[in-house]
Amino acid sequence: MLAHAAHHGPPTSFIRKYVFSLDHKVIGKQYYALALVAALVGMALSWFMRIHLAWTSAAIPGLQLLTKNGAPGGVMTPEFYLQLMTMHGTIMVFFVLTTAPFAAFGNFFLPIQVGAEDMPFPRFNMMSFWVTFTGFVVLMASFFTGDGPTLGGWTQYAPLNAVGPVGGPGQGLGVILWAASIALFCVGQLLGSLNFIPTTLDLRAKGMSLMRLPLSAWAWFITSCMGLTAFAVLMPACILVILDHVAGTSFFVASNLVMNDQLLPHSGGSTLLWQHLFWFFGHPEVYIAIVPGIGIVSHILITNMRKPMLSHRVLIYSMGALAVLSYMVYGHHMFVSGMNPFSSLAFSFPTLVITIPSTIVVLIWTFSLYGSKLRINSASLFALGFISMFVSGGVSGFFLAQPSIDIMLHATYFVVGHFHLVMGVAAMFGIFGGTYFWFPKMAGRMMDETLGKIHFWLSFVGAYCIFMPFHYLGMAGNVRRYSTFVDDFLQPLIRVHRFITVAALITGAAQLIFLYNLIHSRFWGKPAPDNPWEATSLEWSTPTPPPWDNFGGKLPVVYHDPYQYGVQSSVGDYVMQTSPEQVKKEHDEK
Amino acid sequence: MATTIHQPPQIDPQSLLDQGRSGNGGWRNLVPADGDLRVALDHSPPPSSTAIYVVLFAITMMFAAFTSALIVRKGSSLDWQTFTLPSILYFNTLLLLASSVTLEVSRRRVAALMGGLKSQGGSPARWLYITLFLGLLFVGGQYVAWSQLRAEGLYLATNPSSSFFYLMTATHALHVLGGLGGLIYVIRKLSKSALLRSQLVATARYWHFMGILWLYLLLLLWMKL
């Protein structure tokens, strides 16, 4: 009986090599490219919104091209503002923050880090990408069909998500396309989990025990388990929304609902039902976005500190605890939904508890960094930036975890600042760090370090200039989701909004440096050696770039824990996992 | 004082395995010592044995979501109208359970064949065909049940109870069709003598799970509708 480590030979045709590739490395790069395009689109949308918030009557040239009626003369209507906001959130959460750190890097590096020559089901892996890609196309198509994309926010709250065109622009076809796109995305990610989990459990090389897996591999494994649970719930929820639209069912729309002077034909639906289904996915999604970042950042920091973290095991257990607890806290998004106050209490407690593993992770990073001679490069800077953003955004989570405070702040910019820092910017920094760190292996060339450092400092300072004032705005009562601030008490805050907009434009422009660096280095960068960072894990023991079967037909044998730094060996202060060399640790000799 | 080790001592891979730290891939026996790929393939456990549980877990979560939606929806309003389940569903249940038995017979025969034992009383393929036939009958029977409900004027959007009935039974039937696809794949592989036992085992687990899931759905719909 033969089992399958890989089902395919080397690709022979252009289509098989670059388009419908079965190679996990090509699929990883495809995911990265998709995330890059999605991030640029999402960033452009945020620019439009920011300009409108700061200078409400300013015309944005070309904006009319994105909408039929939403931007007469280039000035967006309130409805179009909400449509842009919805698309910004959906694109960023699903097609960037999930796609890049998990699907892109995970696809490329998980099989190599465990010592396998591919995922166990390459065809499903290929389908995973193309289904996700189709989901993105369907979402983008909503810009150009009917009356534009949905305006219901990335959370698509009921009953607005199910009432149909009477709910406003994009609430008919736009919602259907949104739900179809997300359902496709869920299928893509489930197919991803179907590969990630058996890869980690069944395809590890000889000697690669679970505790010898690098922290990044652990993070992808834990994330794939979370994704399996979360996306399997969101998909049926999307199906229910579509049925409410096309089949006349009443899952989410209550009886006798009158909207825009029309009595809706639905009866008895539950608006809270959607919130429960959505947030059961939605909160784990936050960790699906951030846990790969935790793993990637740990992996980068260890390599640059030249010593392992204080506790490998505790970091892994903390990531696991985050994954488990993430399902028990989802109700904290619903403190203002009108659910039973005792439920709020029940959800508040685990929400405070989940700060414990997060704190442990941060403390391990901090105390491991203490006294280390950190090599400063673009990757390690972004890793430090990740920690900074994770802590800054996480601290405001303490406030929001308490229902009495959350009720005051929930509909304000405070929450927007909180989740952008802790989930958005932190995860983005993880993606950037991973890119600077792994680009040599992925592309076979080095990225420009100077440009990388400029990119870091502009992004780091810029992100704080954008999102810190959000907290102030929130505490000053600045309501979120408004496209203009005409109320008296909001007028003085417009100056803050202008500052944020300028910061957002500059920080966004700084990302073009990254884009230039990425493309320029891909073609004209300095050729990368096999192990430029003197790292230990398996991805650095393969040639650069790795051959189609990763290890040239010979599977590696693993002799060491993943992070044997600060030792004395024949190659330097590290021993690779594949090296049979037995070494003494420095502290063993003292 | 630190010294460079010029001739590094080699670690015996076997000693790692003996340390009780679950080397050798940790989870199960994976790769032999020399790292040769073809030998490795001979000894690797099938990832499909893990993957099938991943699939079953995802399906479980999906129906858990539908179940919680049903309970919340029923409790949230007074418009829920109960109706009697079409009696053909009970006959369909018997068909699906019988198909699990025939598939199990087939699986054991394949195992016996692979173990070098002589086949007793018919080839495994025959039992696979019977399973396939019973599975098709089940899906056909479900269609008859939907037709009967339509004849009674109960459509998808008639009432939340009928919505959930159609939704859950149709989703289950789609998954059964997926299982039938798996059976056809297994039959084709068997006819070419290229069937892996792991593929048959994974298909059988999936199929049995469809039966268990149906029993759960029947109980849920019988209690709630």
Interface residues (C-beta under 8 A of the other chain):
Chain A: M1 L2 A3 H4 A5 G115 E117 P120 F121 L190 S193 L194 I197 P198 T199 L201 D202 L203 R204 A205 K206 G207 M208 S209 L210 M211 R212 L228 T229 A232 V233 M235 P236 A237 I239 L240 L243 A247 G248 T249 S250 F251 A254 S255 S267 G268 G269 S270 L272 L273 H276 L277 F280 G553 K554 L555 P556 V557 V558 Y559 Q568 S569 S570 S579 P580 E581 Q582 V583 E586 E589
Chain B: M1 A2 T3 T4 I5 H6 P8 P9 Q10 I11 P13 L16 R21 S22 G23 N24 G25 G26 W27 R28 L30 V31 P32 A33 G35 D36 L37 A40 L41 D42 H43 S44 P45 P46 P47 S48 S49 T50 A51 V54 V55 F57 A58 I59 T60 M61 M62 A64 A65 F66 S68 A69 V72 R73 S76 S77 L78 D79 W80 M114 L156 A157 P160 S163 L167 T171 L196 R197 S198
